Amino acid sequence: MYCYHCSSFIRFDSLQHEYEKKTRIPFWLYSGLLLVGCLIVTIVVAANIDAKEERIFVQHPQAGDVYTIRDDKGGKLRYFFLKVNSIQGDSVFTLHSNLEYSRYISKPQSKDFFVEDEELVFTKAELLQMLDKGEISSVKR
């Protein structure tokens, strides 16, 4: 406190403690932390929903599904696409893309196409194993 009579500052510890008890930190100071927390929760929930959806797509493939394949054989990372051509019982017949990519790509380039002459056959169980191992990076229906 300031005394105008003697022009000096006076400190009252009891008065300071009383005002510290009455004051609280404003709620809005925590709003940034709450927003970051909500954003993190939203991202985690969205990732779980996407993972469940991809698993359902692999368990029940349909003609036209496109899988992004991550291949790490030979110490060289490459990505390519597989398109489900047909399904007969437990066998899934796929066509692979013409191009291979050195980094992850979400959709084929315009000059990429699926090779009709070479058909790869997988069982549904093999596709699930590939998804679990991380060899299938994404599934588009």
Residue pairs with C-beta under 8 A, 6 or more apart in sequence:
1 9
1 10
1 11
1 12
1 15
2 8
2 9
2 10
3 9
3 10
53 139
54 131
54 136
54 138
54 139
55 128
55 131
57 65
57 139
57 141
58 67
58 124
58 127
58 128
58 131
58 136
58 139
59 124
59 128
61 84
61 87
61 92
61 124
61 127
62 84
62 87
62 141
63 84
63 85
63 86
63 87
64 83
64 84
64 141
65 83
65 84
65 139
65 140
65 141
66 81
66 82
66 83
66 84
66 108
66 139
66 140
67 81
67 82
67 83
67 84
67 94
67 127
67 136
67 138
67 139
68 79
68 80
68 81
68 104
68 105
68 106
68 136
68 137
68 138
68 139
68 140
69 79
69 80
69 81
69 82
69 130
69 135
69 136
69 137
70 77
70 79
70 104
70 134
70 135
70 136
70 137
71 77
71 78
71 79
71 80
71 135
77 102
78 100
78 101
78 102
79 100
79 101
79 102
79 103
79 104
79 105
79 137
80 96
80 97
80 99
80 100
80 101
81 96
81 97
81 108
81 112
81 114
82 94
82 95
82 96
82 97
82 120
83 94
83 95
83 96
83 97
83 114
84 92
84 93
84 94
85 93
85 94
85 95
85 119
86 93
87 93
90 123
90 124
90 125
91 121
91 122
91 123
92 121
92 122
92 123
92 124
92 127
93 119
93 120
93 121
94 119
94 120
94 121
94 122
95 114
95 115
95 116
95 118
95 119
95 120
96 114
96 115
96 118
96 120
97 108
97 112
97 113
97 114
97 115
98 112
98 113
98 114
98 115
99 108
99 109
99 111
99 112
104 137
106 138
107 140
122 130
127 136
130 136
